Amino acid sequence: MNSWMSVELRRLLREIQEHGRRHDAGEPEHSRRMLNLEPETAELMSILARSSGARSALEIGTSNGYSTIWLAASIGPDGGKVISVDRKAEKQEMARENLSRAGVADYVELRCGDATEVVKTLPGPLDFVLFDADRTSASEQLELLLPKLDHKAFVLADNVLSHPAEIAGYLRMVESVKEFQHLVVPVGKGLSVGFYSRP
């Protein structure tokens, strides 16, 4: 077992992920589902965040806090902070409780509201971004975020292979920005990994 994350925290993450999976299986309304990252996607995200030394992360799509905990545990102990945005207050209340249980609440600022509007208010610089919410508006949010990215930053988006039509506009934008090195990793539901770099 990797020593950087405790056995207890991994157990809690498995519990949250399994609860989300069971909930989603019985929830017909898409907006009420948890739609958590797949565990292997979360692990890859954590590796990228930790290895890059990220300190200022943005997550669009808090849900029940599963991926938020992964991010916060990866960068928080070394001085990093996570801003996590979701439009559903009830989901963020679940996330708040789970973050507290995980012992990482101090590393996270929860923002409830429309992600595009929240992004407009963020000062930056940001060095790690995860898109895991509305895929059709992600390109607009990315456009707003570009001037707020640090000179080196990872920008990730989930559901690239599971929802290719919805996220096509986002992918076109990433590939049109010369500062991005980009590929799609066939892990979980498909993860777009963009590395942004400028002088």
Secondary structure as the mmCIF struct_conf table of DSSP 4:
data_model
#
loop_
_struct_conf.conf_type_id
_struct_conf.id
_struct_conf.beg_label_comp_id
_struct_conf.beg_label_asym_id
_struct_conf.beg_label_seq_id
_struct_conf.end_label_comp_id
_struct_conf.end_label_asym_id
_struct_conf.end_label_seq_id
TURN_TY1_P TURN_TY1_P1 SER A 3 TRP A 4
BEND BEND1 MET A 5 MET A 5
HELX_RH_AL_P HELX_RH_AL_P1 VAL A 7 ALA A 25
TURN_TY1_P TURN_TY1_P2 GLY A 26 GLY A 26
HELX_RH_3T_P HELX_RH_3T_P1 HIS A 30 ARG A 32
BEND BEND2 ARG A 33 ARG A 33
HELX_LH_PP_P HELX_LH_PP_P1 ASN A 36 GLU A 38
HELX_RH_AL_P HELX_RH_AL_P2 PRO A 39 SER A 52
TURN_TY1_P TURN_TY1_P3 GLY A 53 GLY A 53
STRN STRN1 SER A 56 ILE A 60
TURN_TY1_P TURN_TY1_P4 SER A 63 ASN A 64
BEND BEND3 GLY A 65 GLY A 65
HELX_RH_AL_P HELX_RH_AL_P3 TYR A 66 ILE A 75
HELX_RH_3T_P HELX_RH_3T_P2 GLY A 76 ASP A 78
TURN_TY1_P TURN_TY1_P5 GLY A 79 GLY A 79
STRN STRN2 LYS A 81 ASP A 86
BEND BEND4 ARG A 87 ARG A 87
HELX_RH_AL_P HELX_RH_AL_P4 ALA A 89 ALA A 102
TURN_TY1_P TURN_TY1_P6 GLY A 103 GLY A 103
HELX_RH_3T_P HELX_RH_3T_P3 ALA A 105 TYR A 107
STRN STRN3 VAL A 108 CYS A 112
BEND BEND5 GLY A 113 GLY A 113
HELX_RH_AL_P HELX_RH_AL_P5 ALA A 115 THR A 121
STRN STRN4 LEU A 126 PHE A 131
BEND BEND6 ALA A 133 ALA A 133
BEND BEND7 ARG A 135 ARG A 135
TURN_TY1_P TURN_TY1_P7 THR A 136 SER A 137
HELX_RH_AL_P HELX_RH_AL_P6 ALA A 138 LEU A 145
HELX_RH_3T_P HELX_RH_3T_P4 LEU A 146 LYS A 148
STRN STRN5 LEU A 149 ALA A 157
BEND BEND8 ASP A 158 ASP A 158
TURN_TY1_P TURN_TY1_P8 VAL A 160 SER A 162
BEND BEND9 HIS A 163 HIS A 163
HELX_RH_AL_P HELX_RH_AL_P7 PRO A 164 SER A 176
TURN_TY1_P TURN_TY1_P9 LYS A 178 GLU A 179
STRN STRN6 PHE A 180 VAL A 185
BEND BEND10 VAL A 187 VAL A 187
TURN_TY1_P TURN_TY1_P10 GLY A 188 LYS A 189
STRN STRN7 LEU A 191 SER A 197
#
